[in-house]
């Protein structure tokens, strides 16, 4: 049971971090375009 919880928490963390990176990339693209 403990392992499942740990795995689920890690997947959640990775997903949030991925979304964070994607948003960072979008902001970087906007800066590059000089809007």
C-alpha positions as CSV (number, residue, x, y, z in Angstrom):
1,X,0.0,0.0,0.0
2,X,2.7,2.5,1.0
3,X,4.5,1.9,-2.3
4,X,1.4,2.7,-4.4
5,X,1.0,6.0,-2.5
6,X,4.6,6.9,-3.1
7,X,4.4,6.1,-6.8
8,X,1.2,8.1,-7.3
9,X,2.7,11.1,-5.4
10,X,5.8,11.0,-7.6
11,X,3.8,10.8,-10.8
12,X,1.7,13.8,-9.7
13,X,4.9,15.7,-8.9
14,X,6.4,14.9,-12.3
15,X,3.2,15.9,-14.1
16,X,3.1,19.3,-12.3
17,X,6.8,19.9,-13.1
18,X,6.3,19.0,-16.8
19,X,3.4,21.5,-17.0
20,X,5.6,24.1,-15.2
21,X,8.3,23.6,-17.8
22,X,5.9,23.8,-20.7
23,X,4.5,27.1,-19.4
24,X,8.1,28.4,-19.0
25,X,8.8,27.5,-22.6
26,X,5.8,29.4,-23.8
27,X,6.8,32.5,-21.8
28,X,10.3,32.2,-23.3
29,X,8.9,32.1,-26.8
30,X,6.9,35.2,-26.2
31,X,10.0,37.0,-24.9
32,X,12.0,35.9,-28.0
33,X,9.3,37.3,-30.3
34,X,9.5,40.7,-28.6
35,X,5.8,41.2,-28.0
